[in-house]
């Protein structure tokens, strides 16, 4: 798997089973919602702020990026911009969106991470504060995130999971 600002690449997770102990390897694709404009410029309830045209393009490109990934769940914040970010993927894969409070703005990052690690191969769309909190949790657990972890809108953190723990984390820039 590689990552560049020009365009991310994503390979399916390496699924293997340990000798005798059946250790399942999974993947969490942690997505910050696509472009939704400036909060200060939105006059309605923030929960209802939609994606911009750029955000809708990002959502389509994310769906294409995840094409070969095994997916068990599409978890999302119930905020409109997160739902809209995941709609193309849900339609492409024939999976239901699963809105959960533990991915909404202000959610407890440790709780969100615990839920994600228990969920199999998942995509989880959330907000900057939750992504940031999860990254802090991972850093505290000794997961290498690079010297300057990023989280641009429309980006993905690929978290490979083994034995209920994150074994590696990689950043994918928003698809161009």
C-alpha positions in Angstrom: 0.0 0.0 0.0 1.3 3.4 -0.8 0.2 7.0 -0.3 0.9 10.2 -2.1 -0.8 13.5 -2.4 -1.4 12.7 -6.1 -3.5 9.7 -5.3 -3.9 7.0 -2.7 -3.7 3.3 -3.4 -5.4 0.7 -1.3 -4.8 -3.1 -1.4 -7.2 -5.6 0.3 -6.1 -6.6 3.8 -3.9 -9.6 4.2 -6.2 -12.2 5.8 -4.5 -15.1 7.5 -5.2 -17.4 10.3 -2.6 -18.1 13.0 -1.6 -21.7 13.5 -4.2 -23.3 15.7 -5.5 -20.1 17.2 -7.5 -18.7 14.3 -6.4 -15.1 14.6 -8.5 -13.0 12.2 -7.0 -10.0 10.6 -9.3 -7.1 9.7 -9.3 -3.5 8.6 -10.9 -0.3 9.6 -11.1 2.5 7.1 -11.5 5.6 9.2 -12.8 8.4 7.0 -13.2 12.1 7.7 -16.3 13.3 5.8 -15.9 15.1 2.5 -15.8 18.8 2.0 -18.9 20.5 3.5 -18.1 24.1 3.3 -17.3 26.4 6.3 -19.3 25.9 9.4 -19.4 29.7 9.9 -21.0 30.2 6.5 -23.8 27.7 7.1 -27.0 29.3 8.4 -28.9 26.1 9.3 -28.4 23.5 12.0 -24.9 22.2 11.6 -26.1 18.6 11.8 -27.8 19.3 8.4 -24.8 20.9 6.6 -24.4 19.0 3.3 -21.4 18.2 1.2 -20.3 20.7 -1.3 -20.0 19.7 -5.0 -16.3 18.9 -4.2 -17.4 16.8 -1.3 -19.8 14.8 -3.5 -17.0 14.1 -6.0 -14.8 13.0 -3.0 -17.6 10.6 -1.9 -17.8 9.0 -5.4 -14.0 8.6 -5.6 -13.9 7.1 -2.1 -16.4 4.5 -3.2 -14.2 3.6 -6.1 -11.1 3.5 -4.0 -12.7 1.0 -1.6 -13.9 -1.2 -4.5 -11.8 -4.3 -3.7 -12.1 -4.1 0.1 -14.0 -6.7 2.1 -16.6 -4.8 4.1 -18.9 -6.0 6.9 -20.3 -2.6 8.1 -20.6 1.0 6.9 -20.7 2.9 10.2 -21.3 6.7 10.0 -22.1 9.7 12.1 -25.8 10.7 11.7 -24.7 14.1 10.4 -25.8 14.7 6.8 -22.3 15.3 5.5 -21.1 11.9 6.8 -24.2 10.1 5.5 -23.7 11.8 2.1 -20.0 10.8 2.1 -20.9 7.1 2.5 -24.0 7.0 0.3 -22.1 6.2 -3.0 -20.2 3.3 -1.3 -23.4 1.9 0.2 -25.1 2.0 -3.1 -22.2 0.4 -4.9 -21.8 -2.4 -2.4 -25.5 -2.9 -1.5 -24.8 -2.3 2.2 -26.9 -0.4 4.6 -25.5 2.7 6.3 -25.4 2.2 10.1 -25.6 5.6 11.8 -24.1 5.5 15.3 -23.8 8.1 18.0 -20.3 7.1 18.9 -19.1 8.6 15.6 -20.8 12.0 16.0 -19.0 15.2 16.8 -17.9 15.3 20.4 -18.0 11.5 20.8 -15.6 9.7 23.1 -12.6 8.6 21.0 -11.7 5.6 23.2 -15.3 4.3 23.0 -15.4 4.8 19.2 -12.1 3.0 18.8 -13.2 0.1 20.9 -16.4 -0.3 18.9 -14.4 -0.1 15.6 -11.9 -2.8 16.7 -14.8 -5.1 17.5 -16.6 -4.6 14.1 -14.7 -6.7 11.6 -13.9 -5.1 8.2 -15.5 -1.7 8.4 -15.7 1.8 7.0 -16.4 4.5 9.6 -17.2 8.1 8.5 -16.8 10.7 11.2 -15.6 14.2 12.0 -12.3 15.8 12.5 -12.5 15.9 16.3 -13.3 12.1 16.5 -10.5 11.3 14.0 -8.1 13.4 16.0 -9.1 11.7 19.2 -8.8 8.2 17.8 -5.3 9.1 16.5 -4.3 10.3 20.0 -5.6 7.0 21.4 -3.6 5.1 18.9 -0.4 7.1 19.6 -0.9 6.5 23.3 -1.0 2.7 22.5 2.3 2.9 20.6 0.9 2.8 17.0 3.2 4.6 14.6 1.4 7.5 12.9 4.3 9.4 11.3 5.7 12.6 12.5 2.7 14.8 11.5 -0.5 12.8 11.3 -3.0 14.4 8.9 -6.7 14.3 8.5 -7.9 16.4 5.6 -11.6 16.2 4.7 -12.2 13.2 2.5 -9.1 11.4 3.7 -8.8 7.9 5.1 -6.8 6.3 7.9 -6.3 2.6 7.1 -6.1 0.7 10.4 -5.0 -2.9 10.1 -6.2 -4.9 13.0 -4.9 -8.2 14.4 -6.0 -9.8 17.7 -8.2 -6.8 18.6 -5.4 -4.3 18.3 -4.2 -1.9 15.6 -1.1 -3.4 14.1 -0.4 -0.6 11.6 -1.9 2.7 10.5 -1.5 4.5 7.2 -2.9 7.8 5.9 -4.5 8.1 2.5 -4.9 11.6 1.2 -8.4 12.5 -0.3 -8.7 10.9 -3.7 -7.9 13.4 -6.5 
